[in-house]
Amino acid sequence: MLKINRYRTITLVPFILVLGGLPLAAQACATCGCTLSTDAATGYSAESGWRINLDSTYIDQDELRSGGRRATPRHVVDQPSDSSLGGGEIEHGTTNRYLNLTAAYRFNADWGLSLLVPYVSRAHDTYGVQLQPYTPTESAPDQLSHANVSSLGDLKLLASYQGFLPTHNLGVQFGVKLPTGNYGGETEDGDFVGTPVRFRDGPAATSALDSSLQAGTGSTDLIVGAYYFQPISQDFDAFVNGQFQGAVAERMDRSGADFRPGNLATMSLGLRYEAHADWVPQLQLNLLHKSADQGALADRPDTAGNVAYLSPGISASLGKRLQVYAFVQAGPSDRVQGRHAAGGFLRSTAAARLVRRRILSALAGALLAACLPGMASAGVDELVVGKLAPPITLTLLDGSHIATRDLRGKVVVVTFWATWCAPCREELPLLSRYARQHEHDGVVVLGFSLDTPDNLAQVRSLAATLQFPVGLLADPHVPGYGRIWHLPVSFVIDRQGLLQDNGWKDRFPVWTAERLEEVVTPLLKPSG
């Protein structure tokens, strides 16, 4: 028995966790201020074609943190993470808004490519660096300085390959982050590097905002990752993915004016509840580790840490080519270096306690031809042996149709299979011989292939060897039969249209000659 790794959206893309259609942009948002896997949020895909995704993230960071605890301005100044500093920066808060546009194209079931374009909008307030000992006047309102960032961030170009397994549910990612966003900083001598955003008012007016808070990092980063997704029951899918990102070249590389962002590692795992074709509740656990930024322009004490977030959410289909989702992230655990509300660490998922709301809208249009198949009820309540079998229609490879409701008086074997399913390939010739042998006894076998259109040639080749009609299944959620989550699986309907064998209940679902004689042959005997 093989488990089917095709979500209803197996058309899906990446929607990236972004790790949730094409798993191309997995973790694409990690360096833009979130850890959510949007690939997993919308389901992974093996379908070829375009997918356009637009998502918005809001993060409000307004609480000083040190290690895993809340901190106060006095702690920041009098108990710095590095005692040699003689003080520390009292950050007031950072509000982050990210708008990410992802264009993804999957060439076939194995290869895909995606481009992520982020727009960063950030408001940062700080009381500045204060020396010991702390006094309340140092965090008075007139000591606040304000800066605003609003521009394109660093682009990401990612490729994915998921041809390791015939089920296409194990994949790798590789790509680059490019230094397209505005970047810069200020040296100890007051010289500006790059084109940094500056504070607009307060005691720090006209000085440069931290390099880690600019829209871009000025670095070219290599990105590698992997993902695996698997149905684990009729209603649940599980996934796990991870990604590593590290800078390999920096534009700010001059001695005394250098900056290198810290390495970033992310991991997500979770469950998707697939009982309903048009809405999918899910839960993710998002983990992140970031090492400290390096260089003379880096805020090294305040840019490293580990965080873990629980992310409940839901995705919903608003049509055949439009899907939306929403998540809220809550931090059950965070441990950061330094004492800060945001700092450079916010790029990876802030050090402060965050309130996150993430909403994605997949853009509709001709480019989303492989987006979402139609909505269908996925329940299996109608599958009761001895009761009327749910009607089902096979669309043949030539476009014609065969409906079970038109086969009353026949014994119908409905079987689901795929060319990449080894047990299926073993039982199909047996079913073909049985169908030919008992054709005049009233047996009809209907073969529903879960192959994608990319495999149509292989389906046609195999179908040419069979003595029963074959067609592609457009959606693995089959009304009345539930989600086809493992293969092979078959159902037997008698001459009166009553269900006589429920494949979901079969302990050994692969057909054998003995099982055919036991289950199907008795139904061929004339009644009475």
C-alpha positions as a printed Julia matrix, in Angstrom:
528×3 Matrix{Float64}:
   0.0     0.0     0.0
   1.3     3.43   -0.92
   0.15    6.63    0.74
  -0.86    9.37   -1.64
   1.06   12.58   -1.34
  -1.3    14.63   -3.38
  -3.29   17.26   -1.59
  -6.54   18.47   -2.97
  -4.36   21.3    -3.99
  -1.93   18.97   -5.38
  -2.1    21.47   -7.68
  -0.89   23.44   -4.95
   2.07   25.14   -5.02
   4.29   26.37   -3.04
   2.38   28.24   -1.46
   5.35   28.19    0.6
   4.95   27.88    4.35
   5.77   29.13    3.38
   8.18   25.71    3.71
   2.48   25.26    2.57
   1.8    25.49   -3.79
   5.14   24.82   -4.92
   7.51   24.09   -2.22
   9.74   26.49   -4.0
   9.64   29.4    -1.66
   9.69   27.5     1.52
  10.68   29.64    4.42
  10.8    32.55    2.03
   9.45   34.77    4.74
  11.96   33.77    7.37
  14.29   36.65    6.65
  11.39   39.03    6.19
  10.15   38.75    9.75
   8.21   35.49   10.08
   8.81   31.77   10.5
   5.56   30.48    9.04
   5.84   27.83    6.32
   3.52   29.01    3.59
   4.24   25.99    1.38
   2.72   23.84    4.06
  -0.03   26.39    4.71
  -1.54   25.81    1.29
  -0.21   22.35    0.51
   2.7    21.14   -1.56
   2.29   20.44   -5.26
   3.6    18.35   -8.12
   1.47   20.08  -10.75
   3.13   22.0   -13.54
   2.17   25.6   -14.24
   2.19   29.02  -12.62
   1.28   30.1    -9.12
   1.13   33.7    -7.92
   1.04   34.38   -4.19
   0.6    37.61   -2.26
   0.9    37.6     1.51
   0.99   40.22    4.22
   2.6    39.94    7.65
   2.19   42.26   10.63
   4.53   42.1    13.64
   4.37   44.49   16.58
   7.39   44.25   18.87
   6.98   46.26   22.03
   8.51   44.21   24.85
  12.16   44.1    25.9
  13.47   40.53   26.17
  16.63   39.02   27.61
  17.24   35.29   27.26
  13.78   33.83   27.82
  12.59   36.58   30.15
  11.13   40.06   30.07
  13.66   42.85   30.64
  13.47   46.44   31.91
  15.44   49.49   30.78
  17.46   49.25   34.01
  18.43   45.65   33.15
  19.47   46.73   29.67
  21.86   49.4    30.95
  23.11   48.0    34.25
  23.19   44.29   33.33
  24.22   44.16   29.65
  24.82   40.82   27.98
  28.46   41.85   27.59
  29.78   43.59   30.73
  32.56   45.26   28.74
  29.97   47.4    26.97
  29.36   49.53   30.05
  25.71   50.0    29.14
  23.21   49.13   26.44
  20.62   50.35   23.96
  17.09   50.84   25.32
  14.82   50.01   22.42
  11.24   51.2    22.65
   9.6    49.16   19.91
   9.45   48.16   16.28
   6.4    47.76   14.07
   6.97   45.62   10.99
   4.79   45.16    7.95
   5.87   42.9     5.1
   4.21   42.43    1.74
   5.62   39.46   -0.19
   4.88   38.65   -3.82
   5.93   35.21   -5.04
   5.8    34.08   -8.66
   6.41   30.34   -8.97
   6.53   28.12  -12.01
   6.74   24.34  -11.97
   8.12   22.9   -15.18
   7.01   19.36  -14.33
   6.48   17.14  -11.31
  10.19   17.24  -10.52
  11.44   20.79  -11.09
  10.21   24.22  -10.11
  11.43   27.79   -9.79
  10.18   30.73   -7.73
  10.98   34.4    -7.25
  10.08   36.19   -4.02
   9.83   39.99   -4.01
   9.42   41.52   -0.52
   8.35   45.03    0.38
   9.41   46.16    3.85
   7.67   48.81    5.94
   9.15   49.31    9.4
   8.86   51.91   12.16
  11.58   51.79   14.83
  11.81   53.79   18.07
  14.74   53.78   20.5
  16.07   55.72   23.48
  19.55   55.03   22.21
  22.63   53.64   23.91
  22.88   54.64   27.57
  25.91   54.22   29.83
  25.8    52.88   33.39
  24.3    53.58   35.8
  20.73   53.76   34.54
  18.57   56.76   35.47
  14.87   57.15   34.58
  15.59   60.32   32.61
  17.36   58.17   30.04
  14.04   56.59   29.02
  11.99   59.77   29.15
   9.81   60.63   26.11
  12.16   63.38   24.95
  14.92   60.79   24.54
  13.06   58.84   21.86
  14.38   58.78   18.29
  12.27   57.57   15.36
  13.11   56.0    12.01
  10.95   54.65    9.2
  11.9    52.14    6.51
   9.72   51.72    3.43
  11.21   50.09    0.34
  11.79   46.85   -1.53
  13.78   44.23    0.34
  16.17   41.53   -0.84
  14.89   39.28   -3.63
  15.07   35.5    -3.37
  15.4    33.11   -6.28
  14.77   29.47   -5.36
  14.68   26.22   -7.28
  13.19   22.97   -6.04
  13.57   19.34   -7.04
  11.21   16.64   -5.78
  11.89   13.73   -8.11
  13.62   11.48   -5.58
  10.49    9.39   -4.97
   7.72    8.36   -7.39
   5.26   10.01   -5.02
   7.08   13.36   -5.35
   6.75   14.07   -1.64
  10.44   14.48   -0.8
  12.18   17.56   -2.14
  15.19   19.83   -1.83
  15.55   23.56   -2.38
  18.51   25.67   -3.35
  18.86   29.29   -4.32
  20.16   32.75   -3.51
  19.13   35.91   -1.72
  20.28   38.95   -3.66
  21.3    42.35   -2.21
  18.51   44.3    -3.92
  17.17   46.14   -0.86
  18.57   49.4     0.48
  21.35   48.71    2.95
  23.96   50.64    4.89
  25.24   51.85    8.22
  27.38   54.41    9.98
  30.96   53.99   11.16
  32.32   55.14   14.5
  33.8    58.14   12.68
  30.34   59.2    11.46
  30.88   58.12    7.85
  27.91   56.59    6.05
  28.24   53.3     4.19
  25.75   52.43    1.46
  22.41   54.24    1.47
  21.08   53.74    5.0
  17.79   55.02    6.34
  18.45   57.63    9.04
  16.6    58.62   12.19
  14.27   61.51   11.4
  14.01   63.09   14.87
  15.1    62.8    18.49
  18.64   62.78   19.92
  19.75   60.37   17.16
  18.35   62.52   14.31
  20.32   62.19   11.04
  22.35   59.21   12.3
  21.96   55.88   10.51
  19.52   53.2    11.6
  21.17   49.9    12.54
  22.37   47.9     9.54
  20.26   44.95   10.68
  17.09   47.08   10.52
  17.55   48.34    6.96
  15.36   46.9     4.2
  18.3    44.87    2.87
  21.45   43.34    4.3
  23.84   44.14    1.43
  24.8    40.46    1.24
  24.41   37.63   -1.23
  23.23   34.55    0.64
  23.09   30.91   -0.39
  19.95   29.01    0.61
  19.51   25.23    0.9
  16.57   23.31    2.28
  14.55   20.12    2.21
  10.94   19.12    2.81
   8.84   15.98    3.21
   5.06   15.64    3.33
   2.92   12.56    3.79
  -0.73   11.64    4.36
  -0.95    9.73    7.62
  -4.66    8.95    7.68
  -7.9     9.57    5.84
  -8.11   13.08    7.27
  -4.59   14.14    8.23
  -1.4    15.04    6.42
   1.92   15.67    8.13
   4.92   17.66    6.92
   8.4    18.66    7.99
  10.78   21.08    6.31
  13.96   22.95    7.04
  16.13   25.61    5.49
  19.56   27.12    6.04
  20.68   30.53    4.81
  24.17   31.98    5.02
  25.93   34.99    3.5
  28.74   34.25    1.03
  29.5    37.8    -0.18
  29.0    41.22    1.41
  28.94   44.66   -0.2
  29.88   46.23    3.13
  33.24   44.51    3.41
  35.68   47.37    4.14
  37.58   47.13    7.43
  35.81   49.25   10.04
  32.71   49.48    7.85
  31.83   45.83    7.33
  28.63   43.92    7.99
  27.66   40.27    7.57
  24.21   39.03    8.64
  24.19   35.99   10.9
  23.37   32.55    9.55
  19.73   31.55    9.74
  18.3    28.05   10.22
  14.56   27.31   10.26
  12.48   24.19   10.71
   8.74   23.64   10.59
   6.57   20.61   11.2
   2.85   20.25   11.46
  -0.48   18.68   10.6
  -3.14   19.57    8.05
  -6.74   18.4     8.56
  -7.87   17.38    5.07
 -11.38   16.12    5.78
 -12.9    19.04    3.87
 -11.91   19.88    0.33
 -12.61   23.59    0.53
 -11.19   24.47    3.95
  -8.2    23.01    5.77
  -7.45   23.75    9.44
  -3.84   23.17   10.4
  -1.23   23.6    13.08
   2.46   24.34   12.63
   5.41   24.34   15.01
   8.0    26.81   13.7
  11.57   26.75   15.02
  14.31   29.24   14.26
  17.97   29.71   15.15
  19.95   32.79   14.19
  23.61   33.4    14.85
  24.91   36.88   15.63
  25.61   39.43   12.92
  29.3    40.12   12.34
  31.38   43.16   11.47
  32.06   46.67   12.74
  28.5    47.76   11.81
  26.85   44.78   13.49
  24.94   44.9    16.75
  26.46   41.58   17.76
  25.09   41.31   21.32
  21.48   41.74   20.2
  21.16   39.78   16.96
  21.24   36.09   17.91
  18.79   33.7    19.5
  16.36   30.81   19.24
  12.6    30.96   18.99
   9.73   28.47   18.74
   6.21   29.38   17.69
   2.91   27.51   17.55
   0.98   28.66   14.49
  -2.68   27.62   14.21
  -4.39   28.64   11.01
  -6.69   27.75    8.17
  -6.63   27.84    4.39
  -9.77   28.08    2.29
 -10.68   27.88   -1.37
 -12.79   30.75   -2.68
 -12.92   29.29   -6.18
 -11.09   27.02   -8.54
  -8.18   29.47   -8.82
  -8.28   31.45   -5.62
  -7.2    30.46   -2.14
  -6.73   32.42    1.07
  -5.24   31.56    4.42
  -4.7    33.13    7.82
  -2.44   32.21   10.73
  -1.66   33.53   14.18
   1.71   32.82   15.74
   2.14   32.52   19.5
   5.57   32.12   21.04
   5.67   29.31   23.59
   9.45   29.67   23.76
  12.04   32.24   22.84
  15.6    32.73   23.96
  17.57   35.66   22.65
  20.98   37.11   23.22
  21.16   40.66   24.51
  18.32   42.73   25.87
  16.14   44.27   23.21
  12.66   44.68   21.8
  13.56   44.07   18.21
  17.13   44.58   17.13
  18.58   42.78   14.15
  16.98   39.57   15.36
  13.57   40.76   14.27
  14.5    39.96   10.69
  14.26   36.34   11.57
  11.43   36.52   13.98
  11.95   39.14   16.5
  13.25   38.77   19.97
  10.29   40.56   21.47
   7.04   38.8    22.21
   5.22   39.06   18.92
   1.65   39.23   17.81
   1.49   37.91   14.26
  -1.25   37.83   11.73
  -0.47   36.37    8.35
  -2.92   36.39    5.46
  -2.31   35.13    1.96
  -4.27   35.7    -1.19
  -3.42   33.67   -4.25
  -4.02   35.94   -7.23
  -6.58   34.66   -9.7
  -6.03   34.64  -13.45
  -4.91   32.62  -16.42
  -1.49   32.09  -14.87
  -3.04   29.96  -12.15
  -4.13   27.15  -14.43
  -2.69   24.59  -12.04
  -3.97   26.17   -8.9
  -6.95   24.58   -7.24
  -9.27   21.9    -8.55
 -12.93   22.17   -7.75
 -14.35   21.87   -4.28
 -15.89   18.59   -3.28
 -17.3    16.96   -0.2
 -14.7    14.64    1.23
 -16.87   12.76    3.7
 -17.09    8.97    3.76
 -20.34    8.73    5.71
 -22.13    7.31    2.68
 -19.81    4.3     2.5
 -21.89    1.66    4.24
 -21.74   -1.93    3.02
 -25.23   -3.02    2.0
 -26.37    0.54    1.32
 -26.43    2.41   -2.0
 -22.91    3.24   -3.14
 -22.16    6.92   -3.79
 -22.33    7.67   -7.53
 -19.03    8.31   -9.28
 -18.2     9.17  -12.88
 -15.03    8.18  -14.74
 -13.77   10.66  -17.32
 -11.9     8.58  -19.88
  -8.69    9.66  -21.58
 -10.68   10.47  -24.74
 -13.01   12.78  -22.79
 -16.04   10.48  -22.69
 -17.74    9.53  -19.42
 -18.9     6.39  -17.65
 -21.14    6.81  -14.58
 -21.82    4.08  -12.07
 -25.46    5.12  -11.97
 -25.69    3.95  -15.61
 -24.26    0.52  -14.76
 -27.15   -0.91  -12.75
 -27.35   -4.61  -13.46
 -23.54   -4.82  -13.59
 -21.02   -5.66  -10.88
 -18.68   -2.67  -10.75
 -15.15   -2.61   -9.36
 -13.99    0.96   -8.78
 -10.22    1.0    -8.38
  -7.83    3.88   -7.73
  -4.23    3.57   -8.88
  -1.19    5.41  -10.29
   1.68    4.54  -12.61
   4.19    5.23   -9.83
   2.44    2.85   -7.41
   4.27   -0.51   -7.47
   1.44   -2.5    -5.78
  -0.97   -0.97   -8.31
   1.17   -2.1   -11.25
   1.12   -5.62   -9.8
  -2.66   -5.83   -9.41
  -3.74   -4.03  -12.61
  -2.89   -6.97  -14.95
  -4.79   -9.28  -12.59
  -7.84   -7.0   -12.67
  -7.54   -6.77  -16.45
  -7.55  -10.56  -16.88
 -10.47  -10.9   -14.49
 -12.47   -8.22  -16.34
 -11.87   -9.95  -19.69
 -12.66  -13.41  -18.27
 -15.94  -12.27  -16.69
 -17.0    -9.63  -19.2
 -20.06  -11.62  -20.22
 -20.93  -12.23  -16.57
 -21.49   -8.52  -16.07
 -18.22   -7.32  -14.54
 -17.11   -3.73  -15.19
 -13.83   -2.36  -13.83
 -13.35    1.41  -13.73
  -9.76    2.6   -13.25
  -9.21    6.04  -11.74
  -5.58    7.16  -12.06
  -4.16    9.66   -9.59
  -1.34   10.56  -11.95
  -0.94   14.22  -12.82
  -1.39   15.4   -16.43
   2.41   15.46  -16.69
   2.3    11.65  -16.6
  -0.4    11.32  -19.24
   1.91    9.52  -21.66
   2.73    6.87  -19.06
  -0.95    6.51  -18.2
  -1.86    6.0   -21.86
   0.91    3.44  -22.29
  -0.25    1.42  -19.3
  -3.94    1.82  -20.17
  -3.27    0.3   -23.6
  -2.43   -2.99  -21.9
  -5.63   -3.12  -19.82
  -9.03   -4.54  -20.65
 -11.01   -1.92  -18.75
 -11.54    1.85  -19.11
  -9.11    4.27  -17.48
  -9.16    8.01  -16.75
  -7.42   10.67  -14.69
  -8.88   11.67  -11.36
  -9.1    15.46  -11.32
  -9.36   15.77   -7.55
  -8.26   13.25   -4.88
 -11.27   14.34   -2.8
 -14.03   12.14   -4.19
 -17.6    12.9    -3.03
 -18.83   10.05   -0.88
 -15.55    8.12   -1.0
 -13.4    10.62    0.85
  -9.85   11.67    0.13
  -7.89    9.04   -1.76
  -4.9     9.12    0.54
  -3.3     5.74   -0.14
  -3.06    3.37   -3.1
  -4.27    0.99   -4.22
  -7.81    1.15   -2.9
 -10.95   -0.33   -4.5
 -14.69   -0.49   -3.94
 -17.15   -3.1    -5.21
 -20.76   -2.29   -6.18
 -23.31   -5.03   -6.89
 -25.98   -5.22   -9.6
 -28.48   -3.3    -7.44
 -26.03   -0.45   -6.89
 -25.28   -1.49   -3.31
 -21.78   -1.24   -1.86
 -20.43   -4.72   -1.17
 -16.78   -4.0    -0.37
 -15.4    -0.87    1.26
 -11.73   -0.55    0.39
 -11.04    1.7     3.37
 -11.9    -1.21    5.64
  -9.83   -3.82    3.8
  -6.87   -5.0     5.84
  -5.09   -6.15    2.67
  -6.24   -3.73   -0.06
  -4.22   -5.21   -2.96
  -6.26   -7.53   -5.17
  -5.23  -11.18   -5.45
  -6.84  -13.97   -7.44
  -8.11  -15.48   -4.2
  -9.59  -12.21   -3.01
 -11.36  -11.6    -6.33
 -12.91  -15.05   -6.11
 -13.96  -14.39   -2.54
 -15.34  -10.86   -2.94
 -16.43  -10.37   -6.58
 -17.21  -13.79   -8.09
 -20.12  -14.55   -5.71
 -21.8   -11.34   -6.88
 -21.81  -12.61  -10.49
 -24.18  -15.5    -9.77
 -27.72  -14.97  -11.03
 -30.03  -13.8    -8.26
 -32.7   -16.11   -6.97
